[in-house]
Amino acid sequence: MALSVLSHIDVRPADHRVSEVERQARMTNPGFGKVFSEHMVTVRYSEEGGWERGLLQPYGPLMLDPASSVLHYGQAIFEGFKAYSQPDGGVKTFRPLANAQRFNRSAERLAMPQLPEEIFVEAADALIREDKAWVPKAIGESLYLRPLMIATDAALGVKPSHEYLFVLFASPAGAYFAGGVKPVTVWISEDYVRAAPGGTGFAKCAGNYAASLVAQRQAKSEGCDQVVWLDAVHRTNVEEMGGMNIFFVYQEAGRSVVVTPELTGTLLPGVTRRSILELASELGLGAEERKITVAEWNAALREGRMTEAFACGTAAVITPIGRVKSRHGDWIVNGGGTGPVAAKLRDTLLGIQHGLVPDTHGWMHEVC
Ligand code: COI
């Protein structure tokens, strides 16, 4: 195997590559998170030695001691961001530093070590360069990057691990939801909460997602696609939809205003959420972060003050909400269709990401 050296990462690619025909077959209608590119990056950490040099190597299973503390006590965090092919044939990632920073906020909450941002970004850049052929070309398709960190001490005492493993791999991705961008039906969860004050809601840790699955299953059994989470204390304020942030579109004084629940510590501070708030004024939209109750959602729709609702996240970008169901009644949003504000925001974001709309915020990071 040839070895080349970057500032933090040694590059030892696979001797044999997947054939062009096989790669094309795997990349046709890839869906989300089912197909993986040919390499991954691993970086080990120990309390004594800090972060070691990373290694880019062929994608494959990890060897873990069964006593690894991540398997028992769940010290595990992850991120998600995307690389997009550009009109000139190059590849850029969207706001990787924002993800590196959130990764470290998650790490801090889970008593894990901070990963230098430059290692996070260099790992992604090295992987994308090596697996450039796996970056889809179509608009709306991308190479999804999945960095993660797990605790690897082989010890059963309940305490922060001394050793950790950072892994980054990539997955060519099409639409997140099987139905593409068609509006979803949501179930308002009253039996379960996602996060409580003082808990881990703002962190992208594995446990938050594990604890959400039973509610997601309940939503499915109620004929819905996704669950909407309420705050744990009052059970009245809307917080998130599934693993995504949520927005409402109001009509105020002749213009559309996008409103999203404020970050209270129980919500995930989404990079797409932040980007929408930052884009709003350029698109002639107002933007507000505040509390919104379920009762207000229903009343504002009935009174015509609210015209749309949508969820946003890296994986699915923007997903309109067409129908809301709960134990206390159902209602339709925007006739069950995709509204103009959700469509405009989605087109603008995808345009910036694919290099078709000027990147006036400096969000895109050039990789190769
Ligand atoms: C996203 O919307 O990007 C998410 O966080 C969902 C992901 C866990 C698949």
Residues whose N, C-alpha, C, O or C-beta is under 5 A from the ligand:
A	BS01	COI	G80 G243 M244 C312 G313 T314 A315 A316
